Amino acid sequence: MAVIAVVIVCLAGCRFESTNPQLPPRPLERNTHTLSLPRNRRHQPSDRTKLLGQLEAANAHWNREGPMTYELTVSLRCFCDPGVPFVSRVTGVTLVRSTGGYRRDGRSWGPSLRTVQLLFSEARRAIYSDADEVEVEFDPRFRYPTRIWIDDWRDSTDDELEWIATLQVL
């Protein structure tokens, strides 16, 4: 009986192996249509090294040539409730008075872009983000950001937002 048990165990657990070594399984062939994500699902940030240099140069110009007292209006353009624009009066680096910056339901649409320095900070944040596209335009005289456009996902709709800034010297 013991001999039969050993034979059964051997037959169940043992199998005949060929002396030829087995080849590893073939690697899966890439099918780019099924393995790649749709383009609008994958971040592809643009190279913004040049834009960062332009921003730093503009910020230095603003620090030298910017007016002492100004009124800044910053509006949001997006596929959302753009709300009420920021309107701020600034003297030096002091925010004297500010209104707006909220949606129709009263919620803030942040960030709080109430000074030119905060515009520079937002442009810098966008440049360092993983958004696919970022564009910044500058005022020809004072070089502050007049437009910050951010597209988080290229080829996707309704995700872009744009800050538009105008400045009046007082």
GISUL-V775005 format. One line per field, one symbol per residue. phi: phi as a letter, one per 20 degrees, with the letter a starting at -180 (. if undefined). psi: psi as a letter, one per 40 degrees, with the letter a starting at -180 (. if undefined). A space follows every 10 residues. Layout:
phi: ???
psi: ???
This chain:
phi: .fffffffff ffedbfdfff ffefffffff dffdeefggf dcfcgffdff ffffffffff fgfedfffcb dddcdddaeb ffmdffccdc cmdefebbcn ncegenffdj feedcfffff ffffgffefe ffccccdcff edmffebcdc dfcgmdemdf cbddccccfd
psi: dddddddddd ddeiihhieh ihiiihihhh hddddiiide ehhghihfdd dddddddddd ddddeiidhi hhhhihhifa heahihhihh hbehhdiiia fiideeiiei iggeiddddd dddddddeif idhhihiihd defihehhhh hdhifiieei ihhhhihhh.
